[in-house]
């Protein structure tokens, strides 16, 4: 009696169905490409496995037994189900499924936003079923979420000192030192470094190895971790702060901000694509990274 289906049983059932569809052992030889004696041997094996006869064969011709009729219908359903499974898994192998959680720094330049958007669009055409989430938080929070596996990929400016993360360069953002219209330095014709050491400079919680972080001031009563907070402090006229030039530009054009010592103090900030080390990257992540890096190459 057949209690467990094996690969050999499937092969025997396929032979059985082919025999019936061709009307007997002799007629099935050409279809199966094996000798009639081999076909007979295979049928005997199947009947032994099942524990009953499937067909009558002899001088009177080929015909199915009642149990053979029942097994034929069951075998056809089984083989069709296997074929359907094969087709469906082949389809699935071509489809990207899963989730992609992306973190980005806040207030990125418009050109950068467009590049990320093109990467998302190109990826979406390749992977219409993938669920994508994008969050915008501070660099420290991006690194924390990467290390905790809450996001899979982050775009931001990083200290690059997290041993558990990989950093790949993406683009450069220009930063400069600014003051607002109400600040004493705004109207001063000639500004020097001594003026800056006595000015009240915005302190940043997230430390990077940059000109901005190395410029010391004797007074720092404002603390920020975000560019929009830096802008507010600077526009207040009470503080000076480094700002991304693309954020300061409309305010500078309107005459509400002044750039201080741009030749000496303006600097580039490198933005990176960060991912977790020692964690196997999903196919979804790898393909999105390819699209993203292509936009910034």
N, C-alpha and C positions, 0 to 999 in steps of 0.2 A: 504494500500500500504506500502511495506517495504521501509523505508527511512534511517534506521540506523540498522546495523547488531549487534545483541546481542549474548551472549553466548547461550541463549536458542535457537536462530535461527540456530546456528551452529549444535546444537544437533538435532534439527528437520530435518535439511538438511541431516545429516548423516543417520537418520532413513529412510528418503525418498530414498536416494541412495541405501541403503541396501534392501529396499522393491523391487525396480526396479531390482537390480542385482539377487534377489532370485525369481522374477517372480510373486510377489503378496503378499498380507497381510498374508495369511495363511502360505505360504512357508517361510516367514521371521520371523515367531514366534520363531523358534528354534535358528536362528542366533542372534536375538535381545534379546531373553530371557524374552520377555514380552507377555502378552495375546493379542489376535487379537483385542479385543475391545479397549485396550490401544493404539495399533498401529493406529487404526482408529481415535481415539480421537486426537492423536498427528498429524496425517495427516490433520485433520480438522483445528487444530491450525495453521499449516504451511500455509494452503490455505487461512485462514483468514488474516494472516500476509501479504501474498503476494497480496491478493485481487482477486485471480482467481483460478479455479480448475486445479489441476495437473494431475489427472487421473480419469478414469471411473472405478468403481468397483461395482459389482453386479452379477446377474445370468449369464450375458453374459461374465463374466471374468474380468480380470484386464488389462487395457491398458492406456497408457499415452495420454494426450491431446497434441495438437501441442505446447501449451505453456509449458506443462510439459516436453516435449522433450528438449525445449530450456533451461529450468531451470536445468534439469539433467546435461547437458553438462557444464553449468556454475558452478553448485555445485561441479562437479568432479574436475574442474580446481581449484576452491577455496580450496577444501579439500586437494588436492595435494600440492598446494602452502603452506598451513598451515603445512603439513607434512614436506615439504622441509625446511621451516623456523625452525621447531623444530629440524630437523637433523643438520642444519647449526649452530644453537645456541648451541647445545650440543657439536659440534666440537670446536666452539670458546671458550667454557668454559674450555676446556682442553689446550688451546693455550695461551702463554704469549705474549702480544703485548704491544708496547709502546717504550719509549726511556729511556736510562740509561746514565747519565752524571757523570763521575767519575773524581776526581782530585787526583793527587798523588804528593808527594814531589819529587824533582829532585835528580838524582844520587843515587838512592837506591841501596843497596847491591844486587849482582847477585842472591843470594839465596832468597831474598825478591821478586825480579822481577819474579823469577820462581814460587814462591808460588802464587803471584797475577795472573800470566799467567795460572796456573792450575785452579784457581778459575774461571777465565774467560772461559776457555775451558769447564769446567764442567757445568757452567751456560749456555753456548752457546748450548750445547747438549740438555739442557732442554728448551731453549728459542731461537730457530733458527731465529725467526722473529724480535726479539728486536734489535733496533738500539743502538749501544754502542759507546760512545765518551769518550776518555781518554785524559786529559790534564795534563801537568806537570808544576807547578808554585810554588811560594814561599808559606810558611805557612800562612802568613798574607793574601795573595791573595786567598788561599783555603778557609779560614774562611769567607772572604768577599763574595765570590761566593756562599758559602753555605747559608749565611744569606740572600742573594739576590735571592735565588732559581735558580741560574744559573747552579749549579751542585747539585746532590742529595747525594753524598757521597765523603768523602775525606780521604786520608791516609797520615799522616804526623806527625811531632813533633809539638805540640801545647802548648801554655801557659796555656790552659784549663781554661781561665778566661772569655770566652764568654758565658754569661748566656743563650743565645739563642741556644746553641749547646749541643749535647750529645757527650761524649767521651768514647770510649771503647778501652782498651789496646789491641794492636796487637803483637808487638815485641819490642825488645830492640836493639839499635845500640850503639857500643862503640866509644867514641871519645877520642882523646889525643891531647896534645899540640906539635906542630912541628916547626922546623926552617929549612931553606934551607942551601945549602953548602956555600953560600956567607955571611951567617949571622955570626957575631962574636961568638955566642954561639955554633956553629956547631963543632968547633975544641976545645972548652974548655973542659978540662977533667972533672971538677966538676962544675955542675950548681946548683945554689940555688935559693930560692924564691926572694931574693933581686935582683938577675940578671934579673928576669922576670919583676919586677916592673919598671925597667928602660928601658926594651926592648919595641920597638914600636909594640904594639899588635893590631891586626885587631879588630875593633869594629863592633858589629852586631846590625842591626836595629831592628831585631825581638828578643824581650827579653824573655828568659826562666829562670826558677829557677834552675840553674845548676852550677856546679863548674866553667865551662867556663865563664858564665856570671858574676860570683862573683869575678873572678880573675881580679884585677885592675892593670892598668899600667899607669905610669905618662905620657906616650906618646902614642897617638892613632890618627894617621893621615890617616889611611885606614879604609874605611867603606864598609861593605859587607852584603848582604842578601842571598847569594848563596854559596854553597860549592865550585863550580868551581872558583869563584872569590877569595875565601879564599886560594885555592890552588895556584892560580897565585901570590897572594901577598906573600905567604910563599916561593914559589920557587924563587921569585925575590931576596931573601936574605935580604930584607929591613924590613921584618915584621915577627912576630911569630903569629901563629893562631891555634885554635883548628880545627881539621879535623876528619871526620869519618875515622876510621882505614881502612875500605875497600877501601876508595879512596886514602889514603896515602900509602898503602902497596906496590904497584908496584914502586912508587918513592922512598920509603924507602929501598926496596930491591935493587934498582939501585944505592943506595948510594947518592941520591940527597936530602933526607930529614932525619932529626934526631928527634927522639921522646925525649921530655924534661920532666924530672921528672915523668915518667909514674906511679910509685907507688903512688905518692901523688896527681897527677892531672888528671889521666885518669878517665873517668866517663861514666855512661850509660845514653843514651837518650831514653826515652820511646816514641814510635810511637803509635798513636791511630787511630782508625776508628771514624771519626766525621760525625754526621748527624744533621739536624736541629730539634730542639724541636718544639712542638706544631704545627707540620705539619704532616698530615696523610701520612704514608709511603705507597707507591704503592706496589702492589703484586710483581712487577718486582724488586723493591729495596729490599724488605724483602727476596726474594729468593736468590738474589745475595749476600746479607749479610750473609746468612746461608752458602753459598759456601765459601765465603771469610774467615769467622771465623773458619770454619772447617779446612782450610789450616794452620791457625796460632794457633790452639788450643794446 
